[in-house]
Amino acid sequence: MIRLNLMLLAAVIVSAFYLVHTQYESRRLYAALDRANAQTRRLDAEHEQLQVQKRAQAASARVQQLATRQLQMRPAHPGITEYVTPTVPSATGRGSAP
């Protein structure tokens, strides 16, 4: 009878240690999940902010302002437009040499 009681006591102790270990792992994994969710929220907010900045940078008024100020570009109109015509190769098949 004592042998059975000792085996049952050992089984209870082993299951108690296993329960403690399982609870510890559960808490550790829940904390990691909570940190991951917080990071997801932060990254979503940052992504949204970057999308807003991207839209602001790509606004047509800003692009035109940069083109005129930094690149000295100006709108095209017929008075300053130059047309390029392709050269026609000669009948012998030898066009202009590159």
Secondary structure, DSSP 8 states (H G I E B T S, - for coil): -HHHHHHHHHHHHHHHHHHHHHHHHHHHHHHHHHHHHHHHHHHHHHHHHHHHHHHHHT-HHHHHHHHHHTS------TTT----------TTS-----
